[in-house]
Amino acid sequence: MSQLSLVTGANRGLGRNTALSIAKRGGDVIVAYRGNAEQAEQVVTEIRALGRKAVALQLDMAQTASFATFAANLRVQLSEGWQRDTFDHLVNNAGHGEFAMIAQTTEAQFDGLFDVHVKGVFFLVQTLAPLLAAGGRIINFSSGLTRVSYPGFSAYSAAKAAVEMLTVYMARELGPRGITVNTVAPGAIETDFGGGLVRDNADVNAQFAAMTALGRVGVPDDIGPMVASLLADDNRWVTAQRIEVSGGQTI
């Protein structure tokens, strides 16, 4: 039986790359997305073209009250599409960035970041844990900015730091079921994240490239394949770890 992964925010950016990387390694994927159904269906089409099974499900990480309905929909898809009642991997990738100095950060921006990156992750894991197979995997996305600072990302980085501690507790509490939980912390990556700040702003791109041992910022293909490999059975003894994938950013 093929492995089945649920990737949040899989319609774009790193989530899309992760979903496709999983499929290229022989896995099936549930493509969770917040608002762009057309993008999500395109990812599903690409996964199916690779010979794997996929389905798109709508999920808003900021709306924890909707998680029970999402879980019910997931149960239906698992039964109808895979003839099973569990899935193997949960990749908590969905999120957004807010670029604002502390003096200019609004309470709404702060709450929005913590609602999605911390509260959403916590309660999605709580909701879906009964559906996660024994010996499964959870990967929570963090950021290289929890180890080093870059002005304007204080609230975002604080939320991601909270995710890293949650990962440790999840690993401890889910360990008896053989479930591993790890954090993947990308460095600066060229995507549309944060309005395309790293991708589209040449000065910011150059600043981060200068901080990086390999002399450039990352691209999605630097992240998705690494996440897919971490999900493999080869890494069954890796848990409660923060794994930075940054090309040697600020070392």
N, C-alpha and C positions, 0 to 999 in steps of 0.2 A: 504494500500500500504506500502510495506517495505521501510525502510530508505536505501538510497544509498550513500555510502561514497567513495571518491576518495583519495587514500593514495599514496603519492609519495615515491619512494625508498622502495616499498613494497615487493620487491623480497628477502630481506634479513634483518637480524638484527631486530631492533625495528620496522621498517616498516612492516616487515612480521608478527611479533607478534601482532602488532596493527590490521592489516587486519584480521588475524585469530580471534582475540578477538572480533572484530566487528561482524564477521560472527557467532560466538558462541552466541552472544546476539541477533541474528535474523536479522542482516543487510546484505545487498548485498554490494559488493566491486568492484571498478575499481582499478586494481593493476597496478600502474604506475612504470616503471622501466627504468633505463638508458641503460644498456648494456648486461645484462644476461637474455635473453629471456627464456632459459630453466628453470632457477630458478623461474621466474615470472609465467610460465605456471604450475610449480609444486605447487605454492601457489594457483593459480586458481583451480587446481585439488583438493587441500585440502579443499578449501572453498566450492566447489560444493559437496564434500563428506559430508559436514555438512548440506547439504540441502539448501544452499544459492546460489544465482547467482553471477557470477564473470566473468570478462574479463580482459586481460592484454593489456596495451597500452604503447608504447615506448615514453619516455620523458626525454630529457636531460636538466636539470635545468640551465646549463651554456649557453644554446643556446636559448636566448630569441627570436631570429628571427623565431624559429620553433614553437612558442607557438600558433600562429594563426592556423597553420596546425593541431596541437594537438587538439585545440578546435573544429575544423571542424570534426576531427575523433571522438572526444567525442560526438558531436551532433549525428553522425551516430549511434554510439553504444547506446546512450540513446534512440533513436527512435526505432532501430531494436531490442534491447535487453530488454528494459523496457517500451516501448511505452509511453515515456514521453520526455519532452524537458528540464528538469532541474535535478540536483542532490542535495543532502541535506547537505553533509559534505565534506569539503576539509581539509585534514591533510597534512601539509607541513613538512614532515619528512626527505626527501632526503638530503644528505649532506656527507661531508667527513671531516677528520681532518688532520692537519699538525702539527707534533710535532717538533718544532724548536725554539731555543732561539731567542730573538730579533736580536742579532748580526749575526745570521746565516740565518734568514728568507729572502728568495728571494722575489723580486717583483712579480714573477710569482706565487709563493705560496700565497702571500697576495691577489693578484687579483683573483686567483682561488677560494679562500674562499669567498670573497665578491661577486663574480659573482654568485656563487651557493646559498649561504645562505642569501644574502641580495637582490641583483638585481634580482635573479631568483624568489625569493619569492614575491617580490614587483610586478613584471610584470606578474607572473602567476596569482596572485589574481586579478590584473587589467583585465587580459584576460578572466578569468573564472567567474568573478563576475556576468556577465549577465546570466550565466547558473546556478548560485547557487540559490536555492529556497528561497523565503521569509521565515524567521524563521529558516534559516539554521545555520550551525556552521563552523567556521574555527579554526583550532588549528595549531599553529606554534611551532615547536620544538626549544628549546633553550638549555641551559646547566647550570648545577650547577656552572660552572666556570665563570659565569657573576657576581656571588656574592662573591666568594672566588677565590684566585689565586693559580695556580700551574705552576711552571716554564716550559716554552716550548709551552704554549697555548695562547700566547698574541694575535696573529692575529685571531685565531679561536674564542676566547672569545669576542674580539671586534666586530666581525661579528655577533655573537649571541646577544650581547648587542644591536646592531642596530635592530635586529629582534624584540627584546622586545619592543622597542619604536615604531616600525612599527605596532606592534600588537595593541597598544593603539590608534593610529590614525585610523587603520582599524576599530576598534570597534566603534569609534566615527562616522566615515563616513558611515559605513554600518548599524549602529544601527537603522536608520529610516526604514530599511527593516526587522527589527526583527532578524538580523543576529548577533550572538555573535562571538567574536574573543578573544581567549585566548592563552597564552603561557604555554607550559609544559616544565619544565626544569629538565631533568633527572640528577641524580648524576652519579658517576662512575658506569658503567655497563659492564658486561662481554659479549662483542660481538667482531666481527672482526673489529669494528670501530678503525681507527687510526692504522691499521695493527695489531689489537688484543692486543694493549698495556696493557689494564687492564686485559684482559682475560689470556694472555700468559706470561706476565712478573710478576713473583711471587713477586718481590720486590715492584713494583708499586701497585699491587693488595693489598699487605699487608699495604702499606702506606695509601691507600684510606680507607681500612677497619678500620684502627686505627682512622681515622678522623670521622667515622660514628657512630652515637648513637646506631644503631642496630648491630654493630660489624661485618659487612660484606659489600662487594660491592654488587651492584644490579645485577639482571639477567633480561632478556627480559620480563619474566612473571610478573615482578614488575611494568612494564611500560604499556604494551599493554592493559591489562584489565582496568587500570586507565583511559587511553585515551578513550577507548570505553565507559566507564561509564560517562565521561565528555560530550560525545556527546548526551547523553540521554536527554529526555524532563525534567527530574528531575532537570537539571542544566540550565534551560532556562534563569535564572536571573543572571547567572555568566558571566561577560564579562569584557574585558580589564584587566584580572588578569594574574600575573605570578604565576604559581603553581609548586612548586618544589617537585619532587618525588625522594628523595635521601636517605631515611632511616635516616635522621637527620645528614647530612654531615656537619661537622664543625659548630656545634651550641654551 
